[in-house]
Amino acid sequence: MMINADNYRLLEEKAKTLGAKTVRLIPAETIVVEDRTILKCIFGCNGYGSRVCPPYIPTVSEFKKMLADYDWALLIEWKSENVFTREVSENFIKFSVEPPENEETKRQFFENLKTVMKDRKETIQPGVLEIEKLAWTLGYNTALATFPGMCTWCATSDYSDVKCAGASGPCHQPTLRRPCLMGLGVRMDKTLEKLGTQLQKFPMDDTAPVPYTLVLLD
């Protein structure tokens, strides 16, 4: 089913008012999903076990079948002013477990970390849910938003930590959680390549990240 041009315009305008930098309507079949992607979730990501990540979301095999039922998706790039130095970018996960000894590097890392959580909790997560809601009101009854990484609804007020329920009990925000892209097996780099766009190169070097999300449309 083709997306009505007026509906797309409404979704695009809504996204940009919520903090999106760009919005693209893409065929769902463009989205590249690979089983091996979640190896990067299980090994090397401290978000593993968040309630929007494995093992609490559909498996890659399950998601592949579900994705086949969708015709279109909105690829949304969000604005960010969270500039990373090369050192912090290269060691971001390491520093979250073992903070750097250098005080200036430590300060930069925690500022970056807090901004990542703040951007997700205050802009990206509520933004994609609003877009999903609008899509639903326009008749796309199984529209589904996704998150760019681990959920931050339960971040502390100073953004120093996320108190996710994880394995300790039920999700604190069950109606507001949506699956993490990578946890579903999505290869954003290969998806963008198919669209003629290059994913941002890592490590970053005094540059800001480019957060992407997808909103699936039936």
C-alpha positions in Angstrom: 0.0 0.0 0.0 1.4 3.4 -1.0 1.5 6.0 1.7 -0.8 8.9 1.0 1.2 12.1 0.2 -0.8 14.2 2.6 -0.3 11.8 5.4 3.5 11.7 4.7 3.6 15.4 4.8 1.8 15.5 8.2 4.2 12.9 9.6 7.2 14.7 8.3 6.1 18.0 9.7 5.3 16.5 13.0 8.7 14.8 13.3 10.5 18.1 12.5 8.6 20.0 15.1 9.7 17.3 17.6 13.4 17.6 16.9 14.0 15.5 13.8 16.7 16.8 11.4 15.6 14.7 8.4 12.7 12.3 7.6 12.7 9.8 4.7 9.9 7.4 3.7 11.6 4.1 2.7 10.3 0.7 1.6 10.4 -1.6 4.6 12.2 -4.2 2.4 15.1 -1.8 2.3 15.8 -2.4 6.0 18.7 -4.8 6.4 18.3 -7.3 9.3 21.0 -9.7 10.2 21.2 -12.4 13.0 24.8 -11.5 13.9 23.9 -7.9 14.7 22.9 -8.8 18.3 26.4 -10.1 19.0 27.2 -6.5 19.5 24.4 -6.2 22.0 25.3 -9.3 24.0 29.1 -8.6 23.9 30.3 -5.1 24.4 27.1 -3.1 25.1 26.2 -2.2 28.7 22.6 -1.7 27.6 22.1 -5.5 27.2 19.2 -6.5 29.5 17.5 -3.2 29.3 13.8 -3.8 28.8 13.9 -2.5 25.2 16.9 -4.8 24.3 17.5 -8.6 24.1 16.4 -10.8 25.7 13.1 -8.9 26.3 12.2 -8.1 22.7 11.4 -10.3 19.7 14.3 -12.4 18.4 15.9 -11.4 15.1 14.2 -14.4 13.4 10.8 -13.3 14.8 11.4 -9.7 13.8 12.3 -10.7 10.2 8.9 -12.3 9.9 7.1 -9.3 11.4 9.0 -6.8 9.2 7.8 -8.7 6.1 4.2 -7.6 7.0 5.2 -3.9 6.7 5.3 -2.0 3.5 7.0 1.3 4.5 9.0 2.9 7.3 10.0 6.4 8.3 13.7 6.8 8.7 14.2 9.6 11.1 17.5 11.4 11.8 17.5 13.4 15.0 19.4 16.6 15.8 22.3 16.4 18.2 24.7 18.9 19.6 26.5 16.3 21.8 30.1 16.7 20.6 32.4 13.9 21.3 36.2 14.0 21.5 38.0 11.1 19.8 39.2 9.7 23.2 35.8 9.7 24.7 34.2 8.3 21.5 36.8 5.4 21.3 36.4 4.5 25.0 32.7 5.3 25.7 31.6 1.9 26.9 34.9 1.3 28.8 34.6 4.7 30.6 31.0 3.8 31.7 32.5 0.9 33.7 35.9 2.4 34.6 35.9 6.2 34.5 39.1 7.9 33.1 41.7 9.1 35.5 42.2 12.4 33.8 39.8 14.9 35.3 39.1 16.8 32.1 38.4 13.6 30.2 36.2 12.4 33.0 34.2 15.6 32.9 33.8 15.4 29.1 32.7 11.7 29.3 30.0 12.4 32.0 28.7 15.4 30.1 28.4 13.3 26.9 26.8 10.5 28.8 24.2 12.8 30.5 23.4 14.4 27.1 22.9 11.1 25.4 20.4 10.1 28.1 18.7 13.5 28.2 18.3 13.6 24.4 16.7 10.2 24.4 14.4 10.8 27.3 13.3 14.3 26.5 13.4 14.4 22.7 13.9 11.1 20.8 11.8 8.6 22.8 8.8 10.9 23.3 9.3 12.1 19.7 9.0 8.7 18.0 6.0 7.9 20.2 4.2 11.0 19.1 5.0 10.1 15.5 3.7 6.6 16.1 0.5 8.0 17.6 -0.1 10.3 14.7 0.4 7.5 12.3 -2.1 5.4 14.2 -4.7 8.3 14.0 -4.0 8.5 10.3 -5.1 4.8 9.9 -1.8 3.0 10.1 -3.0 0.7 12.9 0.1 -1.3 13.4 2.6 1.6 13.2 5.5 0.9 15.5 8.3 3.2 16.8 11.8 2.1 17.6 14.5 3.5 20.0 18.1 4.1 19.0 19.5 2.2 21.9 18.8 1.3 25.5 15.7 3.0 27.1 16.2 6.1 29.3 12.7 6.6 30.6 13.9 5.6 34.1 17.0 7.8 34.0 17.7 9.6 37.3 16.8 13.3 37.5 20.5 14.3 37.1 21.0 11.8 34.2 23.8 10.1 36.1 22.2 6.6 35.8 19.2 4.6 34.5 17.2 2.6 36.9 15.9 0.0 34.5 14.0 -2.9 36.0 15.9 -5.3 33.8 15.7 -8.8 35.2 14.6 -7.7 38.6 10.9 -7.3 37.7 8.3 -5.8 35.3 9.1 -2.8 33.2 8.4 0.5 35.0 7.0 2.1 31.8 5.5 -0.8 29.9 3.3 1.4 27.6 6.2 3.7 26.7 8.9 1.2 25.8 9.7 0.3 22.2 12.4 -2.0 20.9 16.0 -1.0 20.3 17.0 -1.1 16.6 20.2 -3.0 17.0 18.5 -5.4 19.4 16.1 -6.4 16.6 19.0 -7.1 14.3 18.8 -3.9 12.2 22.0 -3.0 10.4 21.7 0.7 10.0 24.9 1.0 8.1 23.9 -1.4 5.4 20.4 0.1 5.3 21.8 3.6 4.7 24.1 2.2 2.1 21.2 0.9 0.1 19.7 4.4 0.3 22.9 6.0 -1.0 23.9 7.4 2.4 27.0 6.6 4.5 26.6 5.9 8.3 28.7 8.2 10.4 32.2 6.9 10.9 33.6 6.0 14.3 35.3 7.0 16.4 34.0 10.5 16.3 36.5 13.3 16.5 35.0 16.5 17.9 31.8 15.7 16.1 28.2 15.0 17.2 26.5 11.6 16.8 23.7 11.0 14.3 20.9 9.2 16.1 18.5 7.3 13.8 15.1 5.7 14.5 12.6 3.9 12.4 8.8 4.1 12.6 7.3 1.1 10.8 4.1 1.7 8.8 1.7 -0.9 7.5 
